[in-house]
């Protein structure tokens, strides 16, 4: 076979392969089943703070097509659809305006939270309902939550107050290198109460890099019940960094919620992962209701 014949065969094969590849790129419209919205509740109580809560409606996983302008849209509530729609780039958040929220205190008193949307000045998170007075909370006490609207949605939940577990020490150590390559780690240590199942969330915040995704840990005391636990990081911080360690002592429901959130985030967009559902701490809807108890230490690395 001549060189010309061989080249002709390669050229014909490449053309067929190219044509076949082009035919593989076909758009498919998938018809999704009808979705029934649920109330989504997020409420974190803290002793000494005025309670506030966020409630929205859940929506479909795949957003509707955007209008192409990229401009925010607002859909005002009506008698038939009592939700305020806030949309951008095809994603719309439905904010129900017909929700009634009541908080049950440990003594049995029912306290309403009024609808007054705002932004928490500390966390910079949006809330929809707020109380009128700071809460008093003692370890072992329980709070109740009741959220309902005019369309038959009813979300309830209870949350206990964990005991306070202090941070024993925070310290840091150098990697032994001088100059611009010098790095330090950060070590947090606390003592676990003996004889009980305990759950923790350790949150490390670097003021220089608030988006550090490696500074969030979930820990159980299965292997160190009643002992001192030491949590070190890698050598990734630099002199001058301001580090804050926040240790949350949490109940099992909130721990499971946090684990399920991480599992859902990990599975999202991964075609080889099983779908992961959020393990809510409330009944009748989605979301979390818990009491936060934490100790905090701040240190400047030198």
Backbone as CSV, one residue per row, in Angstrom:
resi,resn,N_x,N_y,N_z,CA_x,CA_y,CA_z,C_x,C_y,C_z
1,UNK,0.867,-1.198,0.000,0.000,0.000,0.000,0.894,1.237,0.000
2,UNK,0.510,2.194,-0.874,1.339,3.392,-0.990,1.088,4.348,0.167
3,UNK,2.027,5.298,0.339,1.884,6.323,1.364,0.610,7.133,1.149
4,UNK,0.277,7.416,-0.105,-0.915,8.218,-0.402,-2.183,7.489,0.024
5,UNK,-2.225,6.139,-0.211,-3.397,5.375,0.189,-3.562,5.344,1.710
6,UNK,-2.437,5.217,2.420,-2.497,5.217,3.891,-3.017,6.551,4.418
7,UNK,-2.504,7.651,3.860,-2.958,8.973,4.308,-4.431,9.170,4.028
8,UNK,-4.897,8.665,2.877,-6.316,8.796,2.540,-7.186,8.045,3.536
9,UNK,-6.734,6.841,3.987,-7.510,6.083,4.964,-7.573,6.808,6.312
10,UNK,-6.439,7.402,6.740,-6.430,8.157,7.986,-7.340,9.377,7.888
11,UNK,-7.316,10.041,6.731,-8.153,11.226,6.555,-9.621,10.863,6.607
12,UNK,-10.013,9.750,5.955,-11.406,9.322,5.966,-11.829,8.905,7.373
13,UNK,-10.949,8.167,8.068,-11.292,7.754,9.429,-11.445,8.932,10.361
14,UNK,-10.544,9.944,10.240,-10.644,11.125,11.088,-11.912,11.893,10.834
15,UNK,-12.337,11.950,9.565,-13.561,12.672,9.229,-14.774,11.976,9.831
16,UNK,-14.803,10.633,9.759,-15.926,9.895,10.336,-15.958,10.044,11.852
17,UNK,-14.787,10.007,12.482,-14.716,10.164,13.930,-15.200,11.538,14.349
18,UNK,-14.809,12.585,13.612,-15.228,13.946,13.906,-16.743,14.085,13.763
19,UNK,-17.270,13.486,12.672,-18.714,13.566,12.456,-19.462,12.839,13.571
20,UNK,-18.955,11.671,13.979,-19.597,10.920,15.057,-19.551,11.688,16.365
21,UNK,-18.394,12.325,16.665,-18.262,13.107,17.890,-19.237,14.258,17.931
22,UNK,-19.453,14.902,16.805,-20.397,16.021,16.769,-21.811,15.551,17.060
23,UNK,-22.159,14.339,16.586,-23.512,13.839,16.800,-23.776,13.471,18.248
24,UNK,-22.718,13.274,19.047,-22.902,12.930,20.452,-23.352,14.113,21.293
25,UNK,-23.151,15.321,20.820,-23.483,16.512,21.595,-24.917,16.941,21.308
26,UNK,-25.859,16.214,21.912,-27.271,16.521,21.749,-27.860,16.957,23.078
27,UNK,-28.647,18.004,23.079,-29.321,18.467,24.280,-30.548,17.615,24.546
28,UNK,-30.753,17.289,25.825,-31.893,16.461,26.229,-32.678,17.212,27.285
29,UNK,-33.955,17.372,27.083,-34.831,18.000,28.069,-35.369,16.920,29.000
30,UNK,-35.042,17.048,30.290,-35.489,16.082,31.291,-36.710,16.647,32.006
31,UNK,-37.785,15.908,31.996,-39.010,16.339,32.668,-38.922,15.925,34.135
32,UNK,-38.859,16.908,35.025,-38.740,16.635,36.454,-40.120,16.494,37.079
33,UNK,-40.237,15.661,38.115,-41.531,15.533,38.795,-41.888,16.823,39.519
34,UNK,-43.171,16.983,39.789,-43.641,18.172,40.504,-43.042,18.195,41.908
35,UNK,-42.670,19.382,42.365,-42.040,19.526,43.682,-42.961,20.323,44.601
36,UNK,-43.148,19.831,45.818,-43.965,20.521,46.814,-43.052,21.263,47.783
37,UNK,-43.115,22.592,47.824,-42.235,23.353,48.711,-42.490,23.036,50.187
38,UNK,-41.427,23.122,50.976,-41.506,22.957,52.424,-40.920,24.183,53.108
39,UNK,-41.277,24.375,54.363,-40.660,25.441,55.139,-39.256,25.007,55.562
40,UNK,-38.308,25.916,55.439,-36.920,25.681,55.853,-36.611,26.640,56.990
41,UNK,-36.275,26.086,58.152,-36.092,26.870,59.372,-34.637,26.799,59.816
42,UNK,-34.082,27.919,60.220,-32.731,27.963,60.788,-32.765,28.845,62.026
43,UNK,-32.533,28.230,63.194,-32.619,28.976,64.454,-31.550,28.487,65.416
44,UNK,-30.659,29.396,65.808,-29.596,29.109,66.774,-29.800,30.004,67.995
45,UNK,-30.086,29.389,69.130,-30.294,30.145,70.360,-28.979,30.262,71.125
46,UNK,-28.781,31.424,71.767,-27.615,31.647,72.613,-28.045,32.349,73.887
47,UNK,-27.504,31.902,75.010,-27.811,32.548,76.284,-27.329,33.992,76.268
48,UNK,-28.168,34.898,76.755,-27.808,36.309,76.821,-28.060,37.071,75.539
49,UNK,-28.602,36.417,74.503,-28.876,37.093,73.239,-30.362,37.019,72.900
50,UNK,-30.835,38.034,72.180,-32.217,38.042,71.706,-32.369,36.972,70.634
51,UNK,-33.368,36.088,70.742,-33.502,35.017,69.740,-33.961,35.565,68.392
52,UNK,-33.418,35.000,67.326,-33.894,35.313,65.990,-33.852,34.063,65.130
53,UNK,-34.629,34.072,64.073,-34.865,32.878,63.272,-35.014,33.269,61.809
54,UNK,-34.623,32.356,60.926,-34.811,32.546,59.494,-35.707,31.438,58.968
55,UNK,-36.734,31.800,58.219,-37.607,30.806,57.608,-37.859,31.197,56.156
56,UNK,-37.607,30.259,55.243,-37.853,30.444,53.810,-38.576,29.194,53.309
57,UNK,-38.924,29.195,52.018,-39.509,28.020,51.398,-38.460,27.322,50.543
58,UNK,-38.452,25.993,50.585,-37.543,25.239,49.731,-38.028,25.310,48.290
59,UNK,-37.104,25.058,47.359,-37.425,25.087,45.941,-36.807,23.914,45.220
60,UNK,-37.006,23.838,43.915,-36.446,22.759,43.118,-34.928,22.862,43.070
61,UNK,-34.267,21.727,42.863,-32.811,21.699,42.826,-32.279,22.447,41.610
62,UNK,-32.915,22.227,40.450,-32.491,22.906,39.231,-33.304,24.172,39.061
63,UNK,-32.648,25.343,38.986,-33.387,26.594,38.865,-34.022,26.738,37.499
64,UNK,-35.005,27.639,37.418,-35.605,27.941,36.128,-34.636,28.757,35.297
65,UNK,-34.901,28.871,33.995,-34.011,29.596,33.114,-33.979,31.077,33.475
66,UNK,-32.790,31.663,33.433,-32.639,33.072,33.763,-33.234,33.941,32.665
67,UNK,-33.557,35.178,33.023,-34.138,36.084,32.032,-33.075,36.687,31.110
68,UNK,-31.799,36.403,31.404,-30.732,36.876,30.532,-30.178,38.235,30.906
69,UNK,-30.837,38.954,31.789,-30.371,40.298,32.153,-29.428,40.258,33.346
70,UNK,-29.583,39.251,34.204,-28.756,39.184,35.406,-29.197,40.149,36.486
71,UNK,-30.300,40.865,36.263,-30.780,41.829,37.234,-31.666,41.136,38.283
72,UNK,-31.570,41.554,39.546,-32.438,40.973,40.578,-33.907,41.239,40.269
73,UNK,-34.739,40.284,40.637,-36.176,40.436,40.460,-36.879,40.257,41.801
74,UNK,-37.989,40.939,41.977,-38.779,40.856,43.199,-40.219,40.556,42.826
75,UNK,-40.764,39.517,43.423,-42.166,39.169,43.228,-42.901,39.425,44.533
76,UNK,-43.836,40.360,44.510,-44.540,40.748,45.722,-45.561,39.684,46.128
77,UNK,-45.790,39.509,47.429,-46.768,38.518,47.885,-48.189,38.936,47.532
78,UNK,-49.033,37.931,47.365,-50.458,38.144,47.117,-51.253,37.299,48.099
79,UNK,-52.564,37.440,48.068,-53.411,36.635,48.946,-53.307,35.161,48.589
80,UNK,-53.165,34.861,47.294,-53.069,33.469,46.855,-51.683,32.885,47.099
81,UNK,-50.637,33.701,46.924,-49.251,33.258,47.121,-48.571,34.220,48.100
82,UNK,-48.685,33.952,49.402,-48.151,34.883,50.407,-46.647,34.737,50.626
83,UNK,-45.869,34.833,49.548,-44.417,34.773,49.654,-43.809,35.920,48.865
84,UNK,-42.692,36.422,49.390,-41.912,37.449,48.696,-40.794,36.746,47.946
85,UNK,-40.803,36.857,46.614,-39.801,36.185,45.805,-38.626,37.089,45.495
86,UNK,-37.418,36.631,45.830,-36.195,37.368,45.545,-35.369,36.520,44.592
87,UNK,-35.203,36.977,43.341,-34.539,36.163,42.337,-33.400,36.861,41.649
88,UNK,-32.363,36.082,41.291,-31.253,36.569,40.498,-30.653,35.389,39.740
89,UNK,-30.394,35.597,38.458,-29.800,34.562,37.598,-30.607,33.265,37.614
90,UNK,-31.919,33.395,37.644,-32.769,32.218,37.560,-33.023,31.502,38.865
91,UNK,-32.351,31.891,39.935,-32.554,31.273,41.241,-33.399,32.216,42.090
92,UNK,-34.509,31.704,42.623,-35.429,32.527,43.394,-35.574,31.973,44.804
93,UNK,-35.454,32.850,45.787,-35.693,32.497,47.182,-37.079,32.995,47.546
94,UNK,-37.911,32.078,48.045,-39.261,32.428,48.432,-39.314,32.683,49.942
95,UNK,-39.651,33.914,50.297,-39.707,34.324,51.691,-41.173,34.436,52.112
96,UNK,-41.684,33.471,52.880,-43.092,33.518,53.270,-43.361,34.647,54.263
97,UNK,-44.472,35.344,54.063,-44.829,36.469,54.938,-46.016,36.129,55.833
98,UNK,-46.499,34.884,55.753,-47.664,34.480,56.552,-47.293,33.518,57.665
99,UNK,-46.017,33.525,58.085,-45.527,32.565,59.077,-45.658,33.130,60.487
100,UNK,-46.133,32.287,61.393,-46.211,32.616,62.813,-45.202,31.742,63.559
101,UNK,-44.361,32.371,64.381,-43.311,31.653,65.106,-43.494,31.859,66.602
102,UNK,-43.430,30.765,67.339,-43.506,30.828,68.805,-42.385,29.979,69.388
103,UNK,-41.735,30.528,70.418,-40.644,29.855,71.124,-41.126,29.507,72.525
104,UNK,-40.964,28.239,72.903,-41.358,27.803,74.240,-40.133,27.776,75.143
105,UNK,-40.182,28.546,76.234,-39.064,28.625,77.170,-39.057,27.424,78.101
106,UNK,-37.943,27.160,78.811,-37.872,25.988,79.699,-38.971,25.949,80.755
107,UNK,-39.443,27.112,81.193,-40.508,27.149,82.192,-41.894,26.938,81.626
108,UNK,-42.014,26.782,80.308,-43.308,26.551,79.686,-43.926,27.779,79.060
109,UNK,-43.351,28.957,79.251,-43.913,30.181,78.673,-43.712,30.204,77.164
110,UNK,-44.757,30.575,76.423,-44.697,30.666,74.968,-44.450,32.120,74.570
111,UNK,-43.372,32.341,73.811,-42.964,33.692,73.428,-43.037,33.832,71.915
112,UNK,-43.776,34.801,71.377,-43.819,34.978,69.924,-42.566,35.681,69.411
113,UNK,-42.141,35.303,68.208,-41.079,36.009,67.502,-41.743,36.753,66.344
114,UNK,-41.574,38.060,66.303,-42.278,38.867,65.311,-41.538,38.873,63.976
115,UNK,-42.316,39.058,62.916,-41.766,39.125,61.565,-41.129,40.495,61.365
116,UNK,-39.803,40.530,61.327,-39.057,41.788,61.185,-37.720,41.471,60.534
117,UNK,-37.698,41.258,59.215,-36.454,40.863,58.534,-35.324,41.861,58.759
118,UNK,-34.116,41.324,58.936,-32.938,42.168,59.148,-31.667,41.361,58.964
119,UNK,-30.544,41.968,59.303,-29.229,41.333,59.188,-28.539,41.357,60.547
120,UNK,-28.081,40.200,60.997,-27.361,40.112,62.258,-26.049,40.880,62.125
121,UNK,-25.771,41.851,63.018,-24.558,42.666,62.869,-23.266,41.897,63.113
122,UNK,-23.340,40.746,63.784,-22.140,39.962,64.079,-21.890,38.919,63.001
123,UNK,-22.886,38.092,62.711,-22.710,37.012,61.742,-22.943,37.467,60.311
124,UNK,-23.596,38.624,60.120,-23.949,39.167,58.805,-24.923,38.260,58.072
125,UNK,-25.676,37.437,58.810,-26.682,36.573,58.219,-28.059,37.231,58.312
126,UNK,-28.889,36.940,57.318,-30.233,37.493,57.281,-31.142,36.684,58.205
127,UNK,-32.032,37.357,58.931,-33.063,36.682,59.717,-34.419,37.265,59.338
128,UNK,-35.475,36.508,59.630,-36.829,36.954,59.298,-37.671,37.270,60.525
129,UNK,-37.402,36.594,61.647,-38.197,36.785,62.861,-37.255,37.024,64.039
130,UNK,-37.712,37.818,64.998,-36.862,38.181,66.130,-37.703,38.336,67.393
131,UNK,-37.077,38.049,68.553,-37.737,38.201,69.836,-37.582,39.604,70.388
132,UNK,-37.919,39.760,71.663,-37.883,41.091,72.281,-36.914,41.187,73.446
133,UNK,-36.445,40.043,73.972,-35.582,40.080,75.156,-34.532,38.980,75.069
134,UNK,-33.358,39.200,75.678,-32.326,38.156,75.698,-32.802,36.911,76.446
135,UNK,-32.245,35.766,76.059,-32.623,34.502,76.670,-31.735,34.177,77.869
136,UNK,-32.328,33.511,78.862,-31.571,32.901,79.946,-31.600,31.396,79.723
137,UNK,-30.462,30.738,79.816,-30.393,29.299,79.538,-29.381,28.645,80.466
138,UNK,-29.770,27.494,81.015,-28.907,26.716,81.881,-28.757,25.303,81.312
139,UNK,-27.593,24.661,81.530,-27.389,23.308,81.017,-28.503,22.361,81.455
140,UNK,-28.968,21.557,80.513,-30.024,20.592,80.808,-31.417,21.092,80.501
141,UNK,-31.616,22.398,80.386,-32.924,22.937,80.055,-33.251,22.661,78.577
142,UNK,-34.560,22.735,78.259,-34.982,22.493,76.883,-35.893,23.622,76.404
143,UNK,-35.728,23.960,75.122,-36.552,24.958,74.451,-37.378,24.261,73.372
144,UNK,-38.519,24.858,73.054,-39.372,24.329,71.999,-39.618,25.384,70.931
145,UNK,-39.873,24.926,69.712,-40.116,25.831,68.587,-41.359,25.381,67.836
146,UNK,-42.202,26.356,67.458,-43.403,26.077,66.684,-43.508,27.101,65.560
147,UNK,-43.492,26.628,64.306,-43.536,27.496,63.130,-44.677,27.017,62.233
148,UNK,-45.585,27.912,61.856,-46.708,27.521,61.003,-47.077,28.668,60.077
149,UNK,-47.728,28.327,58.958,-48.220,29.343,58.042,-49.696,29.098,57.765
150,UNK,-50.276,29.873,56.868,-51.708,29.780,56.588,-52.031,28.732,55.541
151,UNK,-50.995,27.985,55.065,-51.208,27.010,53.994,-51.003,25.578,54.447
152,UNK,-51.006,25.372,55.751,-50.937,24.011,56.277,-49.565,23.514,56.653
153,UNK,-48.513,24.306,56.450,-47.171,23.904,56.878,-47.038,24.094,58.388
154,UNK,-46.422,23.124,59.051,-46.260,23.202,60.507,-44.952,22.516,60.896
155,UNK,-44.005,23.290,61.368,-42.689,22.785,61.752,-42.526,22.917,63.258
156,UNK,-42.065,21.847,63.899,-41.832,21.871,65.342,-40.435,21.331,65.639
157,UNK,-39.949,21.652,66.819,-38.649,21.145,67.219,-38.374,21.428,68.682
158,UNK,-37.457,20.663,69.263,-36.992,20.902,70.632,-35.472,20.875,70.636
159,UNK,-34.886,21.584,71.588,-33.426,21.650,71.680,-33.010,21.784,73.134
160,UNK,-32.026,20.968,73.536,-31.500,21.044,74.882,-30.285,21.954,74.962
161,UNK,-29.981,22.397,76.172,-28.828,23.275,76.403,-27.644,22.413,76.828
162,UNK,-26.589,22.307,76.008,-25.410,21.520,76.395,-24.652,22.187,77.544
163,UNK,-23.845,21.405,78.231,-22.981,21.971,79.267,-21.817,22.721,78.625
164,UNK,-21.239,23.618,79.378,-20.112,24.407,78.890,-18.820,23.620,79.069
165,UNK,-18.091,23.416,77.972,-16.782,22.753,78.011,-15.739,23.783,77.611
166,UNK,-14.870,24.191,78.532,-13.903,25.247,78.206,-12.709,24.726,77.417
167,UNK,-12.085,25.621,76.684,-10.794,25.343,76.056,-9.719,25.433,77.133
168,UNK,-8.897,24.392,77.248,-7.818,24.417,78.239,-6.707,25.365,77.800
169,UNK,-6.183,25.147,76.602,-5.085,25.975,76.096,-5.150,26.070,74.577
170,UNK,-4.589,27.156,74.069,-4.296,27.263,72.637,-2.827,27.677,72.522
171,UNK,-2.132,27.106,71.584,-0.726,27.452,71.391,-0.352,27.189,69.941
172,UNK,0.852,27.559,69.571,1.308,27.353,68.199,2.791,27.011,68.215
173,UNK,3.260,26.433,67.133,4.662,26.033,67.031,5.146,26.296,65.624
174,UNK,6.446,26.600,65.495,7.042,26.931,64.212,7.530,25.678,63.498
175,UNK,7.636,25.767,62.189,8.195,24.672,61.397,9.719,24.665,61.419
176,UNK,10.323,25.617,62.159,11.776,25.640,62.299,12.506,26.351,61.189
177,UNK,11.773,26.926,60.255,12.374,27.646,59.135,12.352,29.141,59.437
178,UNK,13.422,29.840,59.057,13.473,31.284,59.244,13.199,31.994,57.921
179,UNK,12.893,33.285,58.026,12.668,34.056,56.809,11.247,33.928,56.294
180,UNK,11.034,34.248,55.019,9.689,34.258,54.445,9.016,32.894,54.382
181,UNK,9.782,31.796,54.530,9.196,30.463,54.484,8.769,29.959,55.863
182,UNK,8.879,30.809,56.885,8.499,30.384,58.232,6.986,30.221,58.323
183,UNK,6.541,29.093,58.843,5.127,28.796,59.022,4.907,28.213,60.421
184,UNK,3.667,28.347,60.896,3.325,27.794,62.203,2.057,26.955,62.092
185,UNK,1.899,26.058,63.052,0.625,25.362,63.186,-0.148,25.979,64.357
186,UNK,-1.323,25.456,64.630,-2.157,25.974,65.721,-2.755,24.788,66.450
187,UNK,-2.669,24.791,67.772,-3.065,23.637,68.575,-4.115,24.072,69.600
188,UNK,-5.228,23.345,69.634,-6.299,23.600,70.605,-6.461,22.367,71.484
189,UNK,-6.607,22.595,72.793,-6.696,21.472,73.723,-7.849,21.706,74.696
190,UNK,-8.658,20.635,74.911,-9.722,20.726,75.905,-9.903,19.365,76.574
191,UNK,-10.604,19.345,77.733,-10.828,18.126,78.503,-12.288,17.713,78.395
192,UNK,-12.506,16.480,77.981,-13.849,15.951,77.763,-14.469,15.471,79.074
193,UNK,-15.762,15.781,79.321,-16.435,15.234,80.509,-16.530,13.715,80.422
194,UNK,-16.334,13.031,81.536,-16.336,11.574,81.543,-17.745,11.022,81.690
195,UNK,-17.960,9.838,81.104,-19.189,9.102,81.321,-20.371,9.505,80.470
196,UNK,-20.166,10.308,79.450,-21.280,10.720,78.587,-20.799,10.801,77.149
197,UNK,-21.743,10.662,76.214,-21.423,10.827,74.798,-21.412,12.311,74.480
198,UNK,-20.283,12.806,74.010,-20.138,14.242,73.768,-19.707,14.493,72.326
199,UNK,-20.175,15.630,71.809,-19.939,15.988,70.414,-19.447,17.440,70.362
200,UNK,-18.495,17.684,69.458,-17.871,19.002,69.397,-17.736,19.477,67.950
201,UNK,-17.742,20.789,67.826,-17.349,21.429,66.572,-16.278,22.459,66.918
202,UNK,-15.105,22.302,66.329,-14.010,23.243,66.532,-13.889,24.106,65.281
203,UNK,-14.062,25.405,65.454,-14.004,26.342,64.343,-12.802,27.258,64.539
204,UNK,-11.854,27.205,63.599,-10.666,28.051,63.638,-10.796,29.150,62.596
205,UNK,-10.643,30.386,63.030,-10.800,31.533,62.142,-9.496,32.299,62.072
206,UNK,-9.008,32.506,60.867,-7.810,33.299,60.618,-8.258,34.646,60.052
207,UNK,-8.014,35.722,60.788,-8.491,37.033,60.346,-7.897,37.448,59.003
208,UNK,-6.756,36.891,58.651,-6.138,37.210,57.359,-6.807,36.463,56.212
209,UNK,-7.367,35.291,56.514,-7.992,34.462,55.485,-9.272,33.859,56.056
210,UNK,-10.370,34.629,55.951,-11.635,34.179,56.529,-12.259,33.039,55.733
211,UNK,-11.741,32.756,54.544,-12.290,31.695,53.710,-11.504,30.388,53.837
212,UNK,-10.718,30.244,54.901,-9.949,29.027,55.115,-10.907,27.862,55.384
213,UNK,-11.062,26.971,54.406,-12.026,25.882,54.524,-11.512,24.721,55.380
214,UNK,-10.245,24.762,55.776,-9.665,23.666,56.545,-9.830,23.852,58.048
215,UNK,-10.430,24.951,58.471,-10.492,25.242,59.896,-11.806,24.901,60.556
216,UNK,-12.466,23.829,60.101,-13.769,23.456,60.648,-13.763,21.951,60.887
217,UNK,-13.875,21.542,62.179,-13.724,20.132,62.520,-14.919,19.647,63.340
218,UNK,-15.386,18.439,63.060,-16.382,17.750,63.878,-15.696,16.610,64.609
219,UNK,-15.939,16.519,65.931,-15.221,15.548,66.763,-16.206,14.896,67.735
220,UNK,-16.101,13.579,67.918,-16.822,12.875,68.975,-15.816,12.339,69.985
221,UNK,-16.297,12.041,71.192,-15.388,11.590,72.251,-15.348,10.071,72.373
222,UNK,-15.687,9.347,71.311,-15.716,7.883,71.387,-14.369,7.292,71.778
223,UNK,-13.281,7.951,71.372,-11.948,7.407,71.646,-11.221,8.139,72.765
224,UNK,-11.823,9.182,73.342,-11.109,9.902,74.412,-12.063,10.345,75.520
225,UNK,-13.069,9.536,75.829,-14.038,9.886,76.870,-13.341,10.191,78.194
226,UNK,-13.594,11.387,78.703,-13.027,11.785,79.987,-11.569,12.188,79.944
227,UNK,-10.990,12.282,78.770,-9.573,12.607,78.644,-9.382,13.969,77.971
228,UNK,-8.136,14.407,77.956,-7.788,15.651,77.270,-7.567,15.369,75.799
229,UNK,-8.150,16.227,74.952,-8.031,16.046,73.512,-7.209,17.189,72.929
230,UNK,-6.296,16.850,72.038,-5.439,17.839,71.386,-5.719,17.848,69.892
231,UNK,-6.035,19.026,69.354,-6.366,19.165,67.938,-5.333,20.068,67.268
232,UNK,-4.339,19.501,66.564,-3.342,20.314,65.865,-3.745,20.542,64.409
233,UNK,-3.199,21.581,63.819,-3.395,21.839,62.390,-2.074,21.592,61.657
234,UNK,-2.100,21.758,60.363,-0.868,21.711,59.573,-0.122,23.039,59.723
235,UNK,1.103,23.083,59.215,1.906,24.309,59.270,1.529,25.198,58.071
236,UNK,0.445,25.948,58.213,-0.034,26.766,57.091,-0.260,28.234,57.462
237,UNK,0.089,28.622,58.685,-0.129,30.003,59.109,1.196,30.761,59.142
238,UNK,1.112,32.079,59.077,2.305,32.921,59.037,2.344,33.848,60.242
239,UNK,3.535,34.295,60.651,3.634,35.238,61.765,2.792,36.488,61.495
240,UNK,2.103,36.919,62.547,1.221,38.071,62.420,-0.238,37.706,62.248
241,UNK,-0.535,36.431,61.907,-1.926,35.992,61.777,-2.613,36.062,63.144
242,UNK,-3.867,36.478,63.144,-4.684,36.481,64.348,-5.636,35.300,64.277
243,UNK,-5.448,34.332,65.185,-6.229,33.104,65.166,-7.242,33.097,66.308
244,UNK,-8.469,32.680,65.996,-9.517,32.514,66.995,-10.025,31.087,66.949
245,UNK,-9.991,30.415,68.096,-10.526,29.059,68.227,-11.856,29.139,68.957
246,UNK,-12.909,28.575,68.349,-14.225,28.520,68.973,-14.619,27.058,69.103
247,UNK,-14.854,26.617,70.346,-15.202,25.229,70.627,-16.673,25.153,71.022
248,UNK,-17.487,24.507,70.172,-18.903,24.294,70.454,-19.085,22.901,71.054
249,UNK,-19.776,22.838,72.202,-20.195,21.561,72.765,-21.647,21.372,72.327
250,UNK,-21.951,20.307,71.571,-23.237,20.183,70.901,-23.917,18.865,71.218
251,UNK,-25.242,18.821,70.957,-25.963,17.569,71.155,-25.860,16.705,69.907
252,UNK,-26.348,15.467,70.011,-26.205,14.509,68.918,-26.959,14.952,67.668
253,UNK,-28.149,15.556,67.837,-28.943,15.965,66.674,-28.218,17.022,65.847
254,UNK,-27.628,17.993,66.512,-26.931,19.051,65.782,-25.654,18.508,65.142
255,UNK,-24.986,17.585,65.825,-23.799,16.946,65.247,-24.170,16.187,63.967
256,UNK,-25.264,15.415,64.016,-25.703,14.664,62.833,-26.119,15.605,61.708
257,UNK,-26.735,16.732,62.060,-27.104,17.724,61.054,-25.858,18.252,60.358
258,UNK,-24.842,18.613,61.126,-23.611,19.135,60.546,-22.936,18.094,59.651
259,UNK,-22.924,16.845,60.091,-22.331,15.792,59.271,-23.083,15.614,57.956
260,UNK,-24.404,15.669,58.008,-25.196,15.478,56.793,-25.018,16.644,55.832
261,UNK,-24.857,17.855,56.352,-24.615,19.011,55.489,-23.307,18.821,54.725
262,UNK,-22.282,18.365,55.421,-20.989,18.150,54.763,-21.078,17.033,53.725
263,UNK,-21.849,15.996,54.039,-22.027,14.929,53.083,-22.766,15.388,51.841
264,UNK,-23.768,16.248,52.024,-24.521,16.762,50.885,-23.658,17.669,50.016
265,UNK,-22.839,18.498,50.651,-21.943,19.373,49.895,-20.942,18.553,49.103
266,UNK,-20.419,17.482,49.709,-19.444,16.637,49.032,-20.065,15.893,47.848
267,UNK,-21.337,15.469,48.002,-21.998,14.710,46.946,-22.511,15.600,45.826
268,UNK,-22.731,16.881,46.118,-23.305,17.781,45.122,-22.361,17.929,43.921
269,UNK,-22.868,17.626,42.743,-22.062,17.760,41.539,-21.152,16.592,41.256
270,UNK,-21.123,15.596,42.140,-20.285,14.415,41.932,-21.146,13.300,41.319
271,UNK,-20.944,12.946,40.036,-21.807,11.949,39.394,-21.635,10.542,39.949
272,UNK,-20.578,10.304,40.726,-20.315,8.970,41.252,-20.747,8.827,42.718
273,UNK,-21.261,9.910,43.327,-21.653,9.879,44.739,-23.150,9.634,44.877
274,UNK,-23.527,8.966,45.956,-24.935,8.775,46.259,-25.529,10.097,46.752
275,UNK,-26.781,10.394,46.398,-27.417,11.608,46.914,-27.449,11.590,48.436
276,UNK,-27.214,12.724,49.045,-27.176,12.820,50.505,-28.254,13.790,50.965
277,UNK,-29.065,13.352,51.907,-30.150,14.177,52.415,-29.749,14.812,53.740
278,UNK,-30.150,16.056,53.911,-29.879,16.758,55.166,-30.690,16.131,56.295
279,UNK,-30.042,15.850,57.410,-30.720,15.287,58.576,-31.167,16.431,59.485
280,UNK,-32.371,16.905,59.246,-32.894,18.058,59.971,-33.096,17.727,61.449
281,UNK,-33.041,18.762,62.280,-33.330,18.591,63.709,-34.759,19.010,64.031
282,UNK,-35.540,19.343,63.003,-36.945,19.734,63.195,-37.845,18.715,62.520
283,UNK,-39.136,18.763,62.844,-40.121,17.865,62.263,-41.145,18.690,61.477
284,UNK,-41.608,18.128,60.361,-42.605,18.797,59.553,-42.030,19.702,58.483
285,UNK,-40.731,19.787,58.405,-40.071,20.632,57.411,-38.592,20.329,57.382
286,UNK,-37.810,21.302,56.962,-36.363,21.152,56.859,-35.677,22.175,57.753
287,UNK,-34.443,21.859,58.175,-33.674,22.870,58.879,-33.132,22.433,60.216
288,UNK,-32.750,23.421,61.014,-32.062,23.167,62.272,-32.578,24.110,63.355
289,UNK,-32.715,23.559,64.556,-33.069,24.319,65.749,-32.200,23.788,66.871
290,UNK,-31.316,24.629,67.422,-30.385,24.166,68.436,-29.958,25.322,69.327
291,UNK,-29.317,24.970,70.444,-28.761,25.954,71.375,-27.247,25.876,71.286
292,UNK,-26.607,27.008,71.011,-25.155,27.056,70.872,-24.507,27.427,72.201
293,UNK,-23.553,26.592,72.612,-22.753,26.851,73.812,-21.299,26.703,73.408
294,UNK,-20.506,27.752,73.616,-19.135,27.714,73.084,-18.170,28.480,73.980
295,UNK,-16.898,28.086,73.897,-15.801,28.842,74.488,-14.918,29.335,73.341
296,UNK,-14.219,30.449,73.574,-13.454,31.053,72.494,-12.138,31.614,73.022
297,UNK,-11.086,31.425,72.244,-9.768,31.983,72.570,-9.163,32.614,71.302
298,UNK,-8.493,33.732,71.475,-7.844,34.434,70.351,-6.371,34.654,70.687
299,UNK,-5.486,34.439,69.706,-4.066,34.641,69.909,-3.438,35.151,68.611
300,UNK,-2.433,36.018,68.748,-1.687,36.527,67.598,-0.421,35.704,67.461
301,UNK,-0.203,35.131,66.294,0.974,34.305,66.067,2.204,35.184,65.879
302,UNK,3.300,34.797,66.514,4.528,35.592,66.451,5.680,34.763,65.887
